[in-house]
């Protein structure tokens, strides 16, 4: 399914200007529901300026109204940006994230051993040789490799990982494992994000208060000089 050109900004607009459910917005924008939740609660790490998908001719108001009337309705795009098609080679990963790849690979090998090396390579953007070395524990840096969730590391999205696991399970004829972590962690994650937001606001208030006190103190010190100057 096509996605809006600016999914986070589009989700922000839909949260503010429609009665769509978070599930519908997440599905339409290609985001995880927790990302939409964070945008709605204003606890996202980045403040997004809403982008109107109606003016961008990506969806109609009639389509949005259909979704508002039926929470199970999946919104349909009028058009979407052409996806970038790779002809060959592994997935590109920013330089700052490349050192995290072995940890992400180790996590998938431990938690989803049914996923093929080729699929892992496409998801993470690595080679079969590297994956085999980590599996066989012959990697040159194996002593420092710690399995970490590739989603948390920013190597892929939760949607991509879930889709890969489900596709592999279907191909092998097994039941796809369900990720129940969100059931218990969702409220905790939202609470943590809110706490971080409140802490940041508190620190900003303290900084402003300290600055105001400093300015007041300087004014008090200078006041006698200004009075004497007037007397002269």
C-alpha positions in Angstrom: 0.0 0.0 0.0 1.2 3.5 -0.9 2.0 5.9 2.0 1.9 9.7 2.3 5.0 11.5 1.3 5.5 12.8 4.9 3.9 10.1 7.1 4.6 11.7 10.5 3.4 15.1 9.5 0.4 13.6 7.9 -0.4 11.6 11.0 -0.1 14.8 13.1 -2.7 16.5 10.8 -5.1 13.6 10.9 -4.9 13.4 14.7 -5.7 17.1 15.0 -8.3 17.4 12.2 -10.2 14.1 12.1 -12.0 11.5 14.4 -10.1 8.6 12.8 -8.8 5.9 15.2 -5.1 5.6 15.9 -5.1 2.3 14.2 -6.6 3.8 11.0 -4.0 6.7 11.0 -1.1 4.3 11.6 -2.3 2.0 8.8 -2.7 4.9 6.4 0.6 6.5 7.2 2.6 3.3 7.5 3.5 4.0 11.1 3.4 2.0 14.3 0.4 2.8 16.5 2.7 3.9 19.4 4.2 6.5 17.1 0.7 7.9 16.5 0.0 7.7 20.2 3.1 9.7 20.9 2.2 12.3 18.4 -1.3 12.6 19.8 0.0 12.9 23.4 2.7 15.4 22.3 5.4 13.1 23.6 7.1 12.4 20.3 10.8 13.1 20.3 10.2 15.6 17.4 7.4 18.1 17.1 5.8 17.6 13.7 3.9 20.3 11.8 0.8 18.9 10.4 0.6 18.3 6.6 -2.8 18.3 5.0 -3.1 15.1 2.9 -6.3 16.4 1.3 -4.6 19.5 -0.1 -1.7 17.2 -1.2 -4.3 15.2 -3.2 -3.4 12.0 -1.4 -6.9 11.4 0.0 -10.3 13.0 -0.1 -12.5 14.3 2.8 -15.2 11.8 1.7 -12.6 9.0 2.3 -11.8 10.4 5.7 -15.5 10.7 6.6 -15.9 7.0 5.6 -13.2 6.1 8.1 -14.7 8.2 10.8 -18.0 6.4 10.5 -16.4 2.9 10.5 -13.4 2.2 12.8 -12.6 -0.9 10.8 -12.5 0.9 7.5 -9.1 1.1 5.8 -8.4 4.4 4.1 -7.4 4.4 0.5 -5.0 6.8 -1.1 -5.6 8.7 -4.3 -2.0 8.5 -5.2 1.4 8.1 -3.5 5.0 8.9 -4.2 6.8 6.4 -6.4 8.7 4.0 -4.2 12.5 3.9 -4.6 13.3 0.6 -6.3 16.6 -1.1 -5.6 17.9 -3.3 -8.3 20.6 -5.0 -6.3 22.8 -4.7 -3.2 21.9 -4.7 0.5 19.7 -2.2 2.2 21.4 1.2 2.9 22.1 2.0 6.5 23.4 5.3 7.8 27.1 5.2 8.8 26.1 6.1 12.4 24.0 2.9 12.6 26.3 0.4 11.0 28.2 -0.4 14.1 24.8 -1.6 15.6 24.1 -4.1 12.8 25.8 -7.1 14.5 23.7 -6.6 17.7 20.5 -6.4 15.6 21.5 -9.5 13.6 22.2 -11.5 16.8 18.8 -10.5 18.2 16.9 -11.8 15.1 19.0 -15.0 15.1 18.1 -15.6 18.7 14.4 -14.6 18.7 13.5 -15.6 15.1 15.7 -18.4 14.0 13.2 -19.4 11.3 14.0 -16.2 9.3 16.5 -16.9 6.4 19.8 -15.3 6.1 18.8 -13.7 2.8 15.7 -12.1 4.5 17.8 -10.8 7.4 20.3 -9.4 5.0 17.6 -7.4 3.2 16.0 -6.2 6.4 19.2 -5.1 8.1 21.4 -4.4 5.1 24.2 -6.8 5.5 25.8 -9.9 3.9 25.2 -13.6 4.4 28.9 -14.0 5.4 28.4 -11.6 8.3 25.2 -13.3 9.4 26.9 -16.8 9.3 29.9 -15.5 11.3 27.6 -14.2 14.0 25.6 -17.5 14.1 28.7 -19.6 14.2 30.3 -17.2 16.8 33.3 -16.8 14.5 32.8 -13.0 14.0 35.9 -11.0 14.7 34.1 -8.9 17.4 31.8 -11.7 18.8 32.8 -11.0 22.4 31.3 -7.5 22.2 28.1 -8.4 20.3 25.0 -8.1 22.4 21.6 -9.1 20.9 19.5 -5.9 20.7 16.1 -5.3 19.1 16.9 -3.9 15.6 13.8 -1.7 15.9 15.1 -0.1 19.0 18.5 0.4 17.2 16.8 2.1 14.3 17.9 -0.5 11.8 14.3 -1.2 10.7 10.7 -0.4 11.6 8.5 -2.6 13.8 6.1 -2.9 10.8 8.9 -4.2 8.6 10.1 -6.7 11.2 6.5 -8.0 11.9 5.8 -8.3 8.2 9.0 -10.4 7.7 8.3 -12.7 10.6 4.7 -13.2 9.4 5.8 -13.8 5.8 8.4 -16.4 6.9 5.8 -18.2 9.2 3.3 -18.4 6.4 5.9 -19.7 4.0 7.0 -22.4 6.5 3.4 -23.2 7.4 3.8 -22.4 11.0 1.9 -20.0 13.3 3.5 -16.6 13.4 4.7 -15.7 16.9 2.7 -12.9 18.5 4.5 -10.0 20.0 2.7 -9.5 23.3 5.3 -7.0 24.6 3.1 -4.0 23.7 0.3 -5.3 25.9 2.3 -4.7 29.1 4.7 -2.1 27.9 2.5 0.3 26.0 1.2 2.1 29.1 4.7 2.1 30.5 6.2 3.5 27.3 3.6 6.3 27.1 4.1 7.1 30.8 7.9 7.3 30.3 7.5 9.6 27.3 5.2 11.8 29.3 7.6 11.9 32.2 10.5 12.9 29.9 8.3 15.7 28.5 7.4 16.9 32.0 11.1 16.7 33.1 12.1 18.8 30.0 9.4 21.3 30.7 10.5 21.5 34.4 14.1 22.1 33.5 13.1 24.8 31.0 11.1 26.5 33.7 13.9 26.3 36.1 16.3 27.8 33.6 14.0 30.7 32.8 13.4 31.3 36.6 17.2 31.3 37.2 17.7 33.7 34.3 14.9 36.0 35.6 16.5 36.0 39.1 19.9 36.8 37.7 18.5 39.7 35.7 16.6 40.9 38.8 19.8 40.7 40.9 21.8 42.7 38.3 19.1 45.3 38.2 19.1 45.6 42.0 22.9 46.1 42.0 22.7 48.8 39.2 19.7 50.6 40.7 21.7 52.7 43.3 24.1 53.9 40.5 21.1 55.0 38.4 19.6 56.9 41.3 22.9 58.7 42.1 23.2 59.6 38.5 19.8 61.2 38.5 20.7 63.1 41.7 23.8 64.6 40.0 
